[in-house]
Amino acid sequence: MSAALFNPRPGMRTMQRSAFLTPRRAGARLLALAALAPMGACAVGPNYVAPFRPAEKAYLAHPVTDLGQPGTDEQRQHLTLGAGPDAQWWTRFQSPELNRTVGLALDSNWSIEAANANLAAADQRVKVARGGLYPQIDAVGGVADTQYGASFLGPEARTFPIFGAATVGLNIKYDLDLFGGTHRRIEQSNAMAAFQREALNAVHVSVAENAVVQAVEIASVRAQIDALGKVVASDQQTLDLVRAARGVGAVSDIDVTTAQSQLDRDRTLLPPLVQRLNAAQDALPLLVGKSPSLWSAPDFTLASLTLPEDLPVAVPSELIRARPDIRAAESQLHAASAAVGVATADLYPKVTLSAAISEDGVIGGAYGPAWNLFGGLTAPIFHGGALTAQRRAAEQAYRAAFAQYQQTVLMSFGQVATTLHALANDAEAVRTQKAALASADKALRLTRLGYGVGNAGIVQVLEAQRLEQLAQFGLVQARAQRYLDTVRFFVVAGGGVEPGAGRSGA
């Protein structure tokens, strides 16, 4: 940039020469200057550089591929390091009803609609920022009646008649953007639009995750209700056994009452489970944008869902490009970098070209062309330190955004590691719960036989029943937890949602 731009004398000579231009040539000169100005402009402030990719090669100190031994007749899972999960990861559960439900949610969820609107608004703000690159042209006009006073051309001016004048034309203004403030604002707007785009992606992922979680909750609670049915049936069997013993005088009424009490107590476990089921059934319609009175959730069962065997995950350096929350954090970092440039540009002078082209005349008389061309400079000299403080604040905001980005990356790695541990522990939980249920079933059977021949008391029978009940519920919950942690794995491992996934999923 030339120092002559800030010398008033060359500018004055330019204005003197411009006085001999016609209105057409003046407008052309202004547009030519406007077109050439960005070619010489420079954008002050830092140019954004993306953060370095992480150096980690794995998520755990001791990398694993096999995710535990759940026991016989149970699905084993293993980890595949390379590409991340499919965009439509929920299809891996091989449930047409689940696919249709997630598809409806992605098509009709109101949170997605809100995120779409936020993205559309951000795209429009980019256009607003880009408008600063072009001349601003406004139509102007006016009508006035004038009576001159003594201060105009002396006392005789009072004798001049009242006259009316009118003007109509165009005002043109253009900021040369010599230091790139407008370009930095465009960069900032683009970064915020990218952030809203990733926010939309994150909402898609969240809606899909919540829909699958509610489906698994419905299936899990149904399985627990079925297990409770077996427990109540076992209680009834014990009560029949005790009544038979009482009928022959082998036991007292105390045993009958105790067995009846156990049956009644276990029956009280059903209403809370039904409430959990109803809550999940009511939550799922909200995700698909319907009220519970207009849409009913399918009757999901664990048997209708296939636990995915292969769990793909990208290496850490690729995960940062797969997860929308990390990409959103980087977009905020980019916007913060551009904000530093905007604040820096405010420290430098602003050069503006202005022009007015109009037709002026006396009402009822002749009209003629009028125009002016003006170049103005505004340079900050003293603002009480506000502009410098504004730049420093933008720099600190960038530091905060960078720290937040790094924290988001670290949290994502921690989430993957925690989920991998959870999946391995879930498999172990299923294996041990199956062993506990087998032992509890055998112990209950033998205790009942012993009770029938007088070698065991009612307390021993009820204790064996309690252990079997805990094992029944424990196995159901352990199996359901494998599904929930698998859903969580797909999300934290970067499973996204492709555009149109709702329609194709339905």
N, C-alpha and C positions, 0 to 999 in steps of 0.2 A: 504494500500500500504506500502511496506517495505522500510525503509530508505536505505537498501542495494542496491536498484536499482540505487541509485545515488552515490554509492561508487565505484571509479574506480578500486580499487584493486580486488574485487571479479570479476569484469568484465574482468580484465586482465587474471585472472586464468582461466576463462571460455574460453577465446580465445586461451590460451595455450593448454588446453585440446582438443579444437576443431581442432587444427593443425593435429591431428592424425586421423581425420575422412576422410572417402572416400567421393567423390562428391555426391554419392547417399544418404549416411547418412547425409551429410551436408544439402542437400535440404530437407530431411525429418525432420531434427532438426529445420530448419527455419519454415517449415509449421506447425510443432507442437507448436512452440512458438507463431506463429501467431494465431493459433486456441485457445490457452489458454489465451492469453493476454486480450481479452475483458472480460473474466470472472473476472479478478481482477481489471478492470478499473472502475473508478467512474466518473460520469458526474458532473462537478462543475457548479455553477450557480443555479438560482432558478428553481425548478420544477413547471411547469405551473399548476395553479389552476383556474378553470373557475369562473367568477364573480358570486356573489350571485344573485339569481333570485329576481326581484323586489317584494316589499311587497304590492304594490297597488292591490286592489280587483276590482276596476272599473275604467272607463276612465273619468267619469264626477263626479262632487261633488254631484250631485243629479241624481243617475242612472235612466235611462228611458228604457222602452221597447217599448212603442207606439211612433211612429215617426210622429206624427201630424195627422190632419184631413184635407185631401185634398178636401173634399166635395163629393157630390153624383156623382155616375158614374165614380169615380176615384179610382185607386188602392191604398189601404192603405198598409203601410209597418210597420213591427214590428221587433224588435231586439231580437235575441236569443243568450244568453250568454252561452258559453260552447265550442263546437268544432268550429274551424274556417271555412272559406268558402271552397267549393269544389276546387279541383285542376283545373278543367275545369269549372270555375265559369261562363264563358260567355254563357254556355248552358242554364243557368237559364233565359235568355231572349227569349228562345223558338223560335229561328229563324234559320231554316236550312241554309239559305244563310249566316247568320253571322257565324255559326259553320264552314261552308266550308271555308269562308274567313280567319278566325283565324287559321284554320288548315293549309291552304296554307302558311300563314305568318310564322307559326312556323316551317314549313318544308323547306322554301325557303329563309328566310330572311338572308341577308349577314352579318348583325351584329351578328346573332347567329352563323353563320359559323366562324366568326373571334373569338368569345368567345370560341367556341369548339377548335379551333387551339391553343388559349392561354392556355386552360386547358391541352391539349395534351403536349404542351411544358413544362408546370409545372410538369406534371407526369414524363417526361423524366429527368427533373432536380432532381427529387427525386432519380431516378436511378443513376444519376451522383454522388449525395451525398453518396448513399449507396456503391458506388464503393470504397470509402475510407476505408471500413471495410475489404477489401481483399488485399492480396499482389499485388503489381503492377509488372508485368512481361513484360520485353521488350526483343526482339531479338537484338543482337549486332553482329557486324562483322567488320573486317578491314583488309586491306592489306597495307604493308609499306616496302619500301626499306631503308636500314640503312647503313651509313658509320660512324664508330666510330672515334672520335677525340682524341686528346692527353689527354683530361680531363677524359677519360675512361680507367682505368687500366694503366695509364702512357703513355709515348710517343710512346711505341711500338704499342699501340692500333691503331695508324694511318695506320699501315701496314696490319690491318685486312681487308679482302676483303669485298666489298659491298654484302650484302645478303638481300633477301626478306623474310618477315614473314607474316603469316596470322593467324587470330583468328576468331572463330565463336562460339556463345553461347548465354546464357541468363543472364540478369541482373534482380535481384529480390529485391524489396524494400517493406518494411512493416512498417507502423506507428502503434505502440502499442496503441495509443489513451488512455493513462493512465488516462487522466483527462477529457475524454469525449467530446473533441472538435468536433470530427467527428460525434458522436451521436447527439450532439446539432445541427450540420449543417443538419443532416437528419431530425431532428425534425422541424427545421425551414423550410426546403424544403417541408415537408409534410403539414405544416400549410399554406404555400403559395399556394400549390396545392389545399387545401381546400378553400382558398380564391378565386382562379380562378373558382372553382366549383360553389361557391355561386354567383360569378359574372356572370357565365353562366345562373344560375337560375334567377338572376335579369334581365338579358337581355330577357329571355323568357317571364317573367312577363311584362316587358316594351313593348315588341312587341305585346303581346296579348292586353294589355291595349290600346295602340295606335291604333290598328286595330279596336277595338270596339268603341273608341272615334271618329275615322273618320267615321265609319258607322253611329253613332248617329248624327254626324255633317251633314252628307248627309241627313238623315231623318229629322233633325231639319230645315235645310235650305229649303228643299222641302215643309215642312209644312208652313214655313214663306212665301214662294212663293205662296202657295195656299191661305194663308191669305191675301197677297197683291192682289191676283186676286179678292177676295171678296171686298177689299177696293176699287179697281178700278171699279168694278161693281157697288158699292154703289155710287161712284163719278158719274158714267154714269147715274145712276138713278136720282141723284140730278140735273145733267145737263138737263136731259129730262124734269124734273119737272119745272125747271126755264124757259126752252125754251117754254114749254106749257103756262106758265104764261105770258111770253113775247108776245106770239102769240095773246093773248086776251088783251094786253096792260096793264096788271096788274103790270108789273115791267119794268125796263129800261134795256138797253143793258149792263149796268154796272154789273147787277146781272148775266147775261149770261157769260160775260167775266170772272167774278170772279169764277163762277162754272167751266168754262173751264180751268182756271188757276189751280184750285185745282186738276182737273183730270190730267192735264199735269205734275204737280209737283209729284203726287203720282206715275205716270208711271216711273219717273226717279229713283225710289227706286228699280226697277227690276234689272238693270245691276249689281249693287254691290252684290245683292243676288245671281245672276247667277255666278258671279266671285267666291264667297265663295263656291258655289256648285262645280264649276269646280276645284277649288283648292283641295277640299276634295276628289273629284273623281281622281285627279292626284296623291294625296299623298298615297292613299290606294294601288295602284299597286307597289309603291316603297317598301312598307312593305312586300309585297309578292314576292319581288325579281324580279319584272318585270318592263318594261318601260310602260308608259301610252298607247303607240301605240300597245302593245302586249297583254294587259290585261285590261279589263274594269270593274270598280266597279259595283256591283249589285245596283239596284234602291231601296235602303233602304227607308222605311217610318216608321214613329212612330207607325202607325197602325200594322205594321208587327213585331214589337218588343213588347214583354210582359214585363212590369215592374215587377221585382221580388218582391214578397210579404215578404218572410222570409229572413232576413239578419243575418246570423250566425257570431259570433265573439268570439274568444277565450279570456279567462281571461288574464290580462297583463302578468302574470308569464309564460303563454304558448305562448303568442305572440312573445316573444323573440326567440323561437325555430321555429316559423312559417315563419318569414320574412327573406328573403335571405340577405337583407342589414345588418340586425343585426348579422346574422350568419357570414357574411363576415367581419364585424368589429371585431367579436370575433376571427376569424382566424388571422386577422392582429395582434391582441393582443397576441395570442399564438406565432406567428412568432417573435414578439418583445421580448417576454420572452426568446425564444430560442436564440435570438441574444445576449442577456446578457450572456447566458452560453457560447456562442462562444467566446465573448470578454474576459470572465473570464478564459477560457481554454488557451487563448493566453498568459496569465500571468505566466503559469506554464511551466516546462520543457517538451520537446518532446523527446521521445526515439524511435529510428528507427533501425530496423534490415535490413541489406543489405547483399546480396550474389551475387556472379557471378560464373557461371559454364560455362566452354568453352573448346574448343579443340584448342590448340595453336601448331604452328609448323613452320618450315622453308619451304618456297616454294620449291617443288621438293624433300623435305626430309620427315622425319617421323613427325607425329602429336601425341600429347599426351594430356591427360586431365589436366585441370587447374581449380582451384576454390579458392574462399575466402569467409569468413563469417565475418561480421563486425556488431557490435552494437554501435550505436552513440547516444549521448545525446546533445541536444541544449537547453540551459536554458537562458532566457532573464535576463540580468543584468542591462543594461542602454540603454533606448531608448528615452531619453529626455522627459519622462513622457507621451509618445504617447500611450502606451498600457493602462495605467491607465485612460487616458483621453478617450480612445476608449471605455472602459468599462463604464465610467460615461455617455458618450454620448448614449450608448445603454440603460442604465437605464433611462435616460431622454426620450428617444424614447419610451420606454415601458410606462412611465407615460403619454406621449402624446396619445399613442394608447388606454390606459385605459380611459382617459378623452374623447377621440373620441367615444369609445364604449358607455360610459354612455350618451353622447350627442345623439348618434344615437337612443338609447333606449327611451330617453325622447322625442325626435322628433317624434318617431313612436307613442307614446301615445298621443302626441298633435295632430298628424294627424288624429288619430281615433276619438278623441274628436271633432275636428273641423268638420270632415265629418258627425258625428252624429248630430251636431247642424245644419249643412247645410241641411241634409235630412229633419229634422223637419221643418226648415224654408222654404224649397222647398214646402212641403205639404201645409203650410200656404199661400205661394205665389200662388199656384194653386187655392186654395179656394177663396182668395181675388180677383184674376184676373177673375175668373169665375163670381163672383158677380159684378165686375166692367164691364165686357162685357155685362152681362144681363141688368144692369142699362143703359149703353151706347146705347144698341140696342133700349131699350124702349124710351130713351130720343130722339134719332134720329128719330124714327118713329113718335113721337108726334110733334117734331119740324117741320117735313115735312108736317104733316097734318096742323099745324098752318100756315106754309108758304103758303099752298094752299088756305087758306081762309083769308090770309092777316094779321094773328096775329103774325107772326114771319118774321124776315128779313133774307137775305142771309147770313149775318155774323153769325147769330145764328145757321143756318143750317150747315155751314162749321165748326163751333166750335163743334157741336154735332158729326159731321163726324170725326173730329180729335180725339175726346175722344174715339169713337168707334174703330178707327184705332189703337190707342195706346193699347186699351184693347185686340184687336185681336192679335197683335204681342206679347203683354205681356203674354197672356195665352199660346201661342205656345212656347215662350222662357222658361216659368216656367215649362211646361211639359218636355221640352228637358233637362232642368237643373236637373230634378229629375233623368233622365237616366244617365247623366254625373256624378252626385254625387254618384249614385249607383255603377257605374263602379269604381269610385275612392274609394268607401268604400271597395269593394272586394279586391282591391290592397293593401290598407293600413291595412286591417284586416288580411293580410297574405295569400291571395289567391295565390297559387303557380301554377306550371305547371309540371305535371308528365312527365317522359320520354316517348316519343312516342305520346304525346298529339296531336301534329300536325296531324299525320297520322290518329289517331282515330277520331279527330275532323273533318277531311275532309270527 
